[in-house]
Amino acid sequence: MIGIFCIIAVQAAVDSLEDNIRSSFDKLGSDIIYVEKRPWSDNGRDYWKYMRRPRPSFSDYEAITQKSKLTDQASFAAFIGSKIVKFQKNFVEGAFVMGVSENYGNIFKIELESGRFLGHNDIVNASNSVVLGNEVAKSLFGQADPVGRWISIGGKKLQVIGVIAKTGKSLVNPLDFDQACIISYKTAKFFVNLRGGNFGVSINAKARKGVDLDELKDELTSILRAERRLKPVEDDNFSLNELSMLDRIFDSVFGVLKLAGLIIGGFAILVGMFSVANIMFVSVRERTHIIGIKKALGATRNVILLEFLIESIVLCIIGGIMGLMFVFGALKIASVLSDFEMNLSITNILIGLALSIVVGILAGVIPAFNAARMDPVEAIRQG
């Protein structure tokens, strides 16, 4: 029971974590190249080297949109930071404001609960329009419809044109759109100087259907090097990231976590196996007389062997089922406490039961073999 609990609990937790991260990857887009200062694969050793690089700029974005032949669409986003959002007497602290270009909503598959997203005219005309995250909208307006109402962000009046559907928390996606206020990047100039200032920038290029990401990266590299006027002997002063880089990192992390679970649970299962074997040795000793009578009446070695082997397997299956029940309960409690969905999959249930059967066979095979070898006369006499 304890061994199965240890192994399957770790396996189920890691699988749930992996599922959440993979679904986050789907939201971020597996066919998108992210133009940034620092590569995701950096382990921190060259942090200051990458921080000295110039930040991706709006001119970089314009160069990509004008010159790239392999991109389906590209977007630019400036993360202005946390602001206080007000509506009448209601206010929200900590909502993050971001100014975006066209196509941002399409690239990141932003779904709306009501209203619409920023359109072409909103972007180029710097309209005083804003799309609110679900939690920001609920905090300001409750159950009322926010669309068409005016709010204040950092002293600027903006009209709500849409509300984003609830996205929930994600372990990978750094953008919690539930807390977002999305405006046009031109409107964002009211808050920050887009040519300077301390704020984050994201440039994202989505590959056309059928285009290999390596081809797109080569094209983007040539475009950005030309835009930044880098000489042939100079290194790139930008990084092109893709989700496959994170895939490889997480694969190794998940592998280590699962191995740790197997090692920890393996010791518990080993102790449990010896305990079951001891129980079976005692059971054989106590039923020696009965074994002798059965063999005297014609029971074969295989019948006696299977009798004790099945008993050992059943004992381990009962323990395994109890362990799985504890895993199920622990995962449900963890889901409530952590606000992170954790599930016990059919695969892990089958693995738990299969392990129980294997342990039952290993624990019971020697006692069962000893019972099957007994001489009927000696067994009756000992009984």
Buried (B, 14 or more C-beta within 10 A) or exposed (E): BBBBBBBBBBBBBBBBBBBBBBBBBEBBBEBBBBBBBBEEEEEEEEEEEBEEBEBBBBEBBBBBBEBBEBBBBBBBBBBBBBBEBBBEEEBBEEBBBBBBBBBBBEBBEBEBBBBEBBBEEBBEEBBBBBBBBBBBBBBBBEEEEBBEBEBBBBEBEBBBBBBBBBBEEBEBBEBBBBBBBBBBBBBBBBBBEBEEEEBBBBBBBBBBEEBEBEEBBEBBBEBBBEBBEBEEEEEEBBBBBBBEBBEEEBEEBBEEBBEEBBEBBBEBBEEBBEEBBEBBBEBBEEBBEEBBBBBEEEBEBEEBBBBBBBBBBBBBBEBBBBBBEBBBEBBEEBBEEEEBEBBBBEEBBEBBBEBBBBBBBBBBBBBBBBBBEBEBEEBBEEE
